Amino acid sequence: MIQSIIRYMHGYVKIRVEGYSPERFLNLCSYHQIYIWGLTPCGNAYEMYMSLKGFRKLRPIVRKTHTRIVLILRVGLPFFVYKYRKRKLFFLSLLLCLGLLYLYSSFIWDIHFEGNEKWTNETLLEFLETKEVSPHMLKSKVDCAQIVKDIRKEYDDIVWVSASIDGSRLRIQIKENEDTFREKEDTGGNQEETKQPTDLIAAKDGVITSIITRSGVPQVHVGDTVSKGDVLVSGRVEVVSDSLEVVGYQYQKSDADIFADTQMHYEDTISTKYKKKYYEKSQKNLYYVKIGSWLLSAGTLKNTYKEWELHTSEHQLKLGESFYLPISYGRKVVKSYDSKEKTHTKEELQKELSENFEQFSKKLQEKGIQIKENSVKIHIDQNAATAVGELFLNESITEEANTEIIEIERNEQDESVRTDD
């Protein structure tokens, strides 16, 4: 690619070599270090490409080899400039265009989020605006490290953030989690980890199936039945004397992987009635162009329909894969329809409830929850259809709780010595 650009900037030609000894012509080109490429035999002649600089050196070689040169093609910037040398306004416009492109490339024109499900793009954009991060800002003012830090600090359930500049787009990748991670900073800006001792307690009822303890004192074993709130791993470690008497405690943050068989009630209800839309051919369109914050539209969109839907499609102009321009175009369409009440068939109800259950199961699996068995059944009556039953799961059931601090009272007895005279 780079070599092609360099060749275009310097200019090159395609020629055909005819005559008595074209092979000798090629040998002399190699001897005089005239680079050729794309050599192709063409009957008793050869066609090839060479640079404009090399073409200018061919006169003595042609005379010596008694060959004839036929110029087939001229390519490159020197020929382009020569062809349009009298069109000064064109070159002035070209320079202005290049200058504008360079200016536009210094700005961020689009902020793109990936991986966010709980937090919408609009919510994240509003937050970034409070941190003076928005489209139309200079790239030099974008601090990716600070953006990552601000998002992590504001949203506890976002556990991983990456910010990078891709052309004229600010790309922010996010990973969300239900766990809460909080960052605390001191006045000097240094992060401090909380050293509060913690227990691990049961988040729900279950039967322990596996336990791997990294720190803390386990309070349960495999096969034990636990209730919500029971202590599974204690952050309080007893310190005993030689006589096995508890003389104190050491405290730490408990850490363990504990899984248990649990039970969950599942219920999903949908109505047997629904409204079916019959779209009419009549619709109203509004075309618009957005330049920065300016909106130019072709007229106004007047809606006189009783039942209608608004569809909007917008596209942002870009050069290449990642150079976004501050220009968008789009269309708004208002479609009219008539709605009539319909009744789902038994097969449709079963299919929709089954798909809902599959989606629910998929979300559980994404959270690391294994479905071992289920007793979900579908019941259909006149007004509604319901999928109801119990799910038998295997999942992590731990959650943190502060460890109770116990102080041991020490009674010191003074012994008096009595002597008899």
Buried (B, 14 or more C-beta within 10 A) or exposed (E): EEEEEEBBEEBBBBBBBBBEBBEBBBEBBEEEEBEBEEEEEEEEBBBBBBBBEBBEBBEEBBEEBEBBBEEEEBBBEBBEEEEEEEEEEEEEEEEEEEEEEEEBBEBBBBBEBEEBEEBEEEEBBEBBEEEEBBBEBEEEEBEBEEBBBBBBEBBEEBBEBBBEEEBBBBBBBBEBEEEEEEEEEEEEEEEEEEEEBBBBBBBBBBBBBEBEBEBBBBBBEEEBEBEEEBBBBBBBBEEEEEEEEEEEBEBBBBBBEBBBBBEBEBEBEBEBEEEEEEEEEEBBEBEBBBEEEEEEEEEEBEEEBEEBEEEEEEEBEBEEEBBBBBBBBBBBBBBBBEEEEEEBEEEBBBEBBEEEBEEBBEEBEEEEBEBEEBEBEBEBEEEEBBBBBEBBBBBBBBBBBEBEEEEEEEEEEEEEEEEEE
